[in-house]
Amino acid sequence: MEIIGMGFVAFFMLLGSFLGRILGQFIGTGGDVGGVGLAMLFMVLTVNYLENRGRMFKPRTENGIKFLSALYIPIIVAMAARLNVVGAINGGLVAILAGGVATIGAMFLVPLLSKLKK
Amino acid sequence: MLTDAFNSFAGADHLIISIALVALIMFITKKISIMLGEERIASALAIITGLVLAFIGGKVTGGSSGLADISIFSGAGIGLLGGSMLRDYTIISTAYGVKLKNLKKAGPVGVISLLVGVIFSFIVGSGVAMALGYTDPAEVTTIGAGAVTFIVGPVTGTALGVSSEIIAISVAAGLVKSIMTMVITPFIADLVGLDNPTSAMVYGGLIGTTSGVAGGLAATAPELVPYGAMTATFYTGLGTLIVPSLGFIIIRSILL
């Protein structure tokens, strides 16, 4: 059933959110720190563990998860639509520089790291 | 009578109206990207459209929540659909397709490039923010996170409780990265030796924006797309894990 796939993701989100909140208290910021990353990490480990033991998800369960994955860009679009863009325009330069320099810099690291393998 | 009916209609089903709006945006941007012959920019176009609508909403209402300040989209509309709850839920679900054996296949060089990639982008982004006068550790961390990807930015910003304006800057930084990657990669490919599976995996791990990497490689050497995407899929997960935690602690210790 599709809802089982959705519940599977929900379980890891709740787990990650709880651990993230512990981390948030620990760091002193409060809130959920790194919970999304923790949830993804535990889900990857669990799915790969199950698959290695030959326990694949049923197609309909999988559909529930894939449905959520397919919604991720549309949700990001909705998120973009509710941000304070008017305020951010004043910070347009920082966005262009931060994104731009990070991209170009990373590209020139490619040959350096590629050599590591040789 | 007709106005009453209209008001009553507009007052209901906010979430459904917002879903329809997002679907319309995705539909139109997909058509435009196909017309341009660049289907892979559809997502970036859709996100930009969202930002433009947020700008219009902000201008019209003078509020700080973009389109969500317009009553028909407010509350359970764009606010819920684009809120952190559903955002995190769908992002986590994307981890389902990640295969650990792919990371093993990418080997140590893949893992190193992932770590270097996230840390490098974060340092550059935070450095730019500090250079341009941002001093609040949570804000600097969020802008640095945006230079990682446009997902890591808002996730970090929400965790650290910064304003919507700073989160919008972080999304914009991530978008600049994604679009620049798509545009520049074909021109820079020869210069950085992007012509074999290893360098493609390194490239995916260093840049990390999945849509940018897939788009850039597709325009350069389509047979390399899976290699770049293989490492790039780990990038956002790694970023959402270490940036708001470790990254914030480091930035805070520098700024305080």
Chai-1 contact restraints between the chains, C-beta under 6 A:
chainA,res_idxA,chainB,res_idxB,connection_type,confidence,min_distance_angstrom,max_distance_angstrom,comment,restraint_id
A,V9,B,I92,contact,1.0,0.0,6.0,A-B,restraint_1
A,V9,B,S93,contact,1.0,0.0,6.0,A-B,restraint_2
A,M13,B,Y89,contact,1.0,0.0,6.0,A-B,restraint_3
A,M13,B,I92,contact,1.0,0.0,6.0,A-B,restraint_4
A,L23,B,S245,contact,1.0,0.0,6.0,A-B,restraint_5
A,T29,B,L160,contact,1.0,0.0,6.0,A-B,restraint_6
A,G31,B,A159,contact,1.0,0.0,6.0,A-B,restraint_7
A,G31,B,G161,contact,1.0,0.0,6.0,A-B,restraint_8
A,D32,B,A159,contact,1.0,0.0,6.0,A-B,restraint_9
A,V33,B,A159,contact,1.0,0.0,6.0,A-B,restraint_10
A,V33,B,P244,contact,1.0,0.0,6.0,A-B,restraint_11
A,V33,B,S245,contact,1.0,0.0,6.0,A-B,restraint_12
A,G34,B,L241,contact,1.0,0.0,6.0,A-B,restraint_13
A,G34,B,P244,contact,1.0,0.0,6.0,A-B,restraint_14
A,G34,B,S245,contact,1.0,0.0,6.0,A-B,restraint_15
A,V36,B,D88,contact,1.0,0.0,6.0,A-B,restraint_16
A,V36,B,I91,contact,1.0,0.0,6.0,A-B,restraint_17
A,V36,B,V155,contact,1.0,0.0,6.0,A-B,restraint_18
A,V36,B,T240,contact,1.0,0.0,6.0,A-B,restraint_19
A,G37,B,G237,contact,1.0,0.0,6.0,A-B,restraint_20
A,G37,B,T240,contact,1.0,0.0,6.0,A-B,restraint_21
A,G37,B,L241,contact,1.0,0.0,6.0,A-B,restraint_22
A,A39,B,I92,contact,1.0,0.0,6.0,A-B,restraint_23
A,M40,B,I92,contact,1.0,0.0,6.0,A-B,restraint_24
A,M40,B,A95,contact,1.0,0.0,6.0,A-B,restraint_25
A,M40,B,G237,contact,1.0,0.0,6.0,A-B,restraint_26
A,M43,B,A95,contact,1.0,0.0,6.0,A-B,restraint_27
A,V44,B,A95,contact,1.0,0.0,6.0,A-B,restraint_28
A,V44,B,V98,contact,1.0,0.0,6.0,A-B,restraint_29
A,N48,B,L100,contact,1.0,0.0,6.0,A-B,restraint_30
A,I65,B,S93,contact,1.0,0.0,6.0,A-B,restraint_31
A,I65,B,Y96,contact,1.0,0.0,6.0,A-B,restraint_32
A,L68,B,T90,contact,1.0,0.0,6.0,A-B,restraint_33
A,L68,B,S93,contact,1.0,0.0,6.0,A-B,restraint_34
A,S69,B,S93,contact,1.0,0.0,6.0,A-B,restraint_35
A,S69,B,T94,contact,1.0,0.0,6.0,A-B,restraint_36
A,L71,B,T90,contact,1.0,0.0,6.0,A-B,restraint_37
A,Y72,B,T90,contact,1.0,0.0,6.0,A-B,restraint_38
A,Y72,B,I91,contact,1.0,0.0,6.0,A-B,restraint_39
A,Y72,B,T94,contact,1.0,0.0,6.0,A-B,restraint_40
A,I73,B,S43,contact,1.0,0.0,6.0,A-B,restraint_41
A,P74,B,V22,contact,1.0,0.0,6.0,A-B,restraint_42
A,P74,B,M26,contact,1.0,0.0,6.0,A-B,restraint_43
A,I75,B,L86,contact,1.0,0.0,6.0,A-B,restraint_44
A,I75,B,R87,contact,1.0,0.0,6.0,A-B,restraint_45
A,I75,B,T90,contact,1.0,0.0,6.0,A-B,restraint_46
A,I76,B,I47,contact,1.0,0.0,6.0,A-B,restraint_47
A,V77,B,V22,contact,1.0,0.0,6.0,A-B,restraint_48
A,V77,B,I25,contact,1.0,0.0,6.0,A-B,restraint_49
A,V77,B,A46,contact,1.0,0.0,6.0,A-B,restraint_50
A,V77,B,I47,contact,1.0,0.0,6.0,A-B,restraint_51
A,V77,B,G50,contact,1.0,0.0,6.0,A-B,restraint_52
A,A78,B,V22,contact,1.0,0.0,6.0,A-B,restraint_53
A,A78,B,I78,contact,1.0,0.0,6.0,A-B,restraint_54
A,A78,B,L81,contact,1.0,0.0,6.0,A-B,restraint_55
A,A78,B,G82,contact,1.0,0.0,6.0,A-B,restraint_56
A,M79,B,G82,contact,1.0,0.0,6.0,A-B,restraint_57
A,M79,B,R87,contact,1.0,0.0,6.0,A-B,restraint_58
A,A80,B,I47,contact,1.0,0.0,6.0,A-B,restraint_59
A,A80,B,G50,contact,1.0,0.0,6.0,A-B,restraint_60
A,A80,B,L51,contact,1.0,0.0,6.0,A-B,restraint_61
A,A81,B,G50,contact,1.0,0.0,6.0,A-B,restraint_62
A,A81,B,L53,contact,1.0,0.0,6.0,A-B,restraint_63
A,A81,B,A54,contact,1.0,0.0,6.0,A-B,restraint_64
A,A81,B,G66,contact,1.0,0.0,6.0,A-B,restraint_65
A,A81,B,L67,contact,1.0,0.0,6.0,A-B,restraint_66
A,A81,B,I78,contact,1.0,0.0,6.0,A-B,restraint_67
A,R82,B,S65,contact,1.0,0.0,6.0,A-B,restraint_68
A,R82,B,G66,contact,1.0,0.0,6.0,A-B,restraint_69
A,R82,B,L67,contact,1.0,0.0,6.0,A-B,restraint_70
A,R82,B,A68,contact,1.0,0.0,6.0,A-B,restraint_71
A,R82,B,I78,contact,1.0,0.0,6.0,A-B,restraint_72
A,R82,B,G82,contact,1.0,0.0,6.0,A-B,restraint_73
A,L83,B,A54,contact,1.0,0.0,6.0,A-B,restraint_74
A,L83,B,G66,contact,1.0,0.0,6.0,A-B,restraint_75
A,L83,B,S164,contact,1.0,0.0,6.0,A-B,restraint_76
A,L83,B,I167,contact,1.0,0.0,6.0,A-B,restraint_77
A,L83,B,A168,contact,1.0,0.0,6.0,A-B,restraint_78
A,N84,B,S64,contact,1.0,0.0,6.0,A-B,restraint_79
A,N84,B,S164,contact,1.0,0.0,6.0,A-B,restraint_80
A,N84,B,E165,contact,1.0,0.0,6.0,A-B,restraint_81
A,N84,B,A168,contact,1.0,0.0,6.0,A-B,restraint_82
A,V85,B,L51,contact,1.0,0.0,6.0,A-B,restraint_83
A,V85,B,A54,contact,1.0,0.0,6.0,A-B,restraint_84
A,V85,B,F55,contact,1.0,0.0,6.0,A-B,restraint_85
A,V85,B,G58,contact,1.0,0.0,6.0,A-B,restraint_86
A,V85,B,A168,contact,1.0,0.0,6.0,A-B,restraint_87
A,V86,B,F55,contact,1.0,0.0,6.0,A-B,restraint_88
A,V86,B,G58,contact,1.0,0.0,6.0,A-B,restraint_89
A,G87,B,E165,contact,1.0,0.0,6.0,A-B,restraint_90
A,A88,B,E165,contact,1.0,0.0,6.0,A-B,restraint_91
A,A88,B,A168,contact,1.0,0.0,6.0,A-B,restraint_92
A,A88,B,I169,contact,1.0,0.0,6.0,A-B,restraint_93
A,G91,B,I169,contact,1.0,0.0,6.0,A-B,restraint_94
A,V94,B,A129,contact,1.0,0.0,6.0,A-B,restraint_95
A,V94,B,L132,contact,1.0,0.0,6.0,A-B,restraint_96
A,A95,B,I169,contact,1.0,0.0,6.0,A-B,restraint_97
A,A95,B,A172,contact,1.0,0.0,6.0,A-B,restraint_98
A,A95,B,A173,contact,1.0,0.0,6.0,A-B,restraint_99
A,A95,B,V176,contact,1.0,0.0,6.0,A-B,restraint_100
A,I96,B,V176,contact,1.0,0.0,6.0,A-B,restraint_101
A,L97,B,V128,contact,1.0,0.0,6.0,A-B,restraint_102
A,A98,B,G125,contact,1.0,0.0,6.0,A-B,restraint_103
A,A98,B,V128,contact,1.0,0.0,6.0,A-B,restraint_104
A,A98,B,I143,contact,1.0,0.0,6.0,A-B,restraint_105
A,A98,B,A147,contact,1.0,0.0,6.0,A-B,restraint_106
A,A98,B,A173,contact,1.0,0.0,6.0,A-B,restraint_107
A,G99,B,A147,contact,1.0,0.0,6.0,A-B,restraint_108
A,G99,B,A173,contact,1.0,0.0,6.0,A-B,restraint_109
A,G99,B,V176,contact,1.0,0.0,6.0,A-B,restraint_110
A,G99,B,K177,contact,1.0,0.0,6.0,A-B,restraint_111
A,G100,B,V176,contact,1.0,0.0,6.0,A-B,restraint_112
A,V101,B,V124,contact,1.0,0.0,6.0,A-B,restraint_113
A,A102,B,S121,contact,1.0,0.0,6.0,A-B,restraint_114
A,A102,B,V124,contact,1.0,0.0,6.0,A-B,restraint_115
A,A102,B,G125,contact,1.0,0.0,6.0,A-B,restraint_116
A,A102,B,A147,contact,1.0,0.0,6.0,A-B,restraint_117
A,A102,B,K177,contact,1.0,0.0,6.0,A-B,restraint_118
A,T103,B,K177,contact,1.0,0.0,6.0,A-B,restraint_119
A,T103,B,M180,contact,1.0,0.0,6.0,A-B,restraint_120
A,T103,B,T181,contact,1.0,0.0,6.0,A-B,restraint_121
A,G105,B,V124,contact,1.0,0.0,6.0,A-B,restraint_122
A,A106,B,G117,contact,1.0,0.0,6.0,A-B,restraint_123
A,A106,B,F120,contact,1.0,0.0,6.0,A-B,restraint_124
A,A106,B,L206,contact,1.0,0.0,6.0,A-B,restraint_125
A,A106,B,I207,contact,1.0,0.0,6.0,A-B,restraint_126
A,M107,B,I188,contact,1.0,0.0,6.0,A-B,restraint_127
A,M107,B,V192,contact,1.0,0.0,6.0,A-B,restraint_128
A,L109,B,L206,contact,1.0,0.0,6.0,A-B,restraint_129
A,V110,B,V192,contact,1.0,0.0,6.0,A-B,restraint_130
A,V110,B,S199,contact,1.0,0.0,6.0,A-B,restraint_131
A,V110,B,V202,contact,1.0,0.0,6.0,A-B,restraint_132
A,V110,B,Y203,contact,1.0,0.0,6.0,A-B,restraint_133
A,P111,B,V192,contact,1.0,0.0,6.0,A-B,restraint_134
A,P111,B,G193,contact,1.0,0.0,6.0,A-B,restraint_135
A,L113,B,S113,contact,1.0,0.0,6.0,A-B,restraint_136
A,L113,B,V202,contact,1.0,0.0,6.0,A-B,restraint_137
A,S114,B,T198,contact,1.0,0.0,6.0,A-B,restraint_138
A,S114,B,S199,contact,1.0,0.0,6.0,A-B,restraint_139
A,S114,B,V202,contact,1.0,0.0,6.0,A-B,restraint_140
A,L116,B,V109,contact,1.0,0.0,6.0,A-B,restraint_141
A,K117,B,V109,contact,1.0,0.0,6.0,A-B,restraint_142
A,K117,B,T198,contact,1.0,0.0,6.0,A-B,restraint_143
